[in-house]
Amino acid sequence: MHGYSGDKQAYLTRLRRIEGQIRGLQRMVEEDAYCIDVLTQVSAATRALQAVALGLLEDHIGHCVTGAIEAGGPEAQEKVKEASAAIARLVRS
């Protein structure tokens, strides 16, 4: 079971909303909307995706990493490294 399983529907709803934002961005470009307006919407979509990513990361740490640490062994260290790598990817983006 994944850490986000309990919130799966909420994540899917948020991702569908973001998908709608992206379609709106495509329409704006097709209709030659003002550059700043497009950039504003890109920023909003980016923030929405970041919020999903942070939620998934929190769920992963709270469920997967915590479970591995409680179980001990080499998997615990691997899950911590995996979480650190995910954080590094989010910080770079």
N, C-alpha and C positions, 0 to 999 in steps of 0.2 A: 504494500500500500504506500502511495506517495504522500508526502506531507501536505500537499494541497488538496487531497481527495475530499476533505470535509467542506472545502470552499470551491469545489470544481465548478458548480453552476455560476457562482459569483464571478469567477475568473472568465468563464465563457461569455457571460453577459458583458463584462468589461471589454473583452477582446472584440466582441461583435460591435460594440459602440465605437471602438478605435477603428475597426474596419470601415465603418460608416464615415468616420472622420477622413480616412484616407481616400475613400471614394469622393467625398466632398472636395478634397484637395485636387483630385484629378479633374473634377468638373470646373473648379476655379481656374486651373491652368488652361483647360480647353476653351473656357470663356474669356480668356485674357484678363483675369482679375488683377487688380493692383498688386504689385510685388510685395509691399509691406503687409497687405491683408493675407496673402499666401504664406508669407513667413510667419505671421502670427499664428496661423492655423497649423503650420508645421511644428512650431514650438509647443502648441497645445497637445498635438498628437504625440510628440516626443515625451512630454511630461507624463502623459497617460500611460505610455509604454514603460517608462521608468517606474511608475507607481506599481504596475503589474509585476515588474521584475523585482522590486523591493519586497513586495508581498510574497512572491515565490521564494525569494531568498530567506525571508523570515520563517516561512513554513518549513523550508529545507533544514535550516539550523535547528528549529524547534522540534522537528520530528526525526529526520534522518540522521543528522549529526548527533543530536542528543542520544538517540537510540544506540548509535554505534559506540559512543563514549561509554554509555552504561554497560554495553556488552563487553567492552574492552577489546584487546587484541590489536592486530595490525590494521584492521578495518577502521578503527577509531581514528588513527592518525591519517589514514587515507581520506576519510570524510572531512576532516579539518582542512587538509590541503585542498581538497576539491572546493570547499566553501571559500577558502582564501582566493583561489583562482577565479571563482565566480565574482567575488567582490572586486578583484583587480580588473576584470573585464568590464564591470559596471562603471568603475571609476574612470576608466579610459574612454568610455563612450560618451 
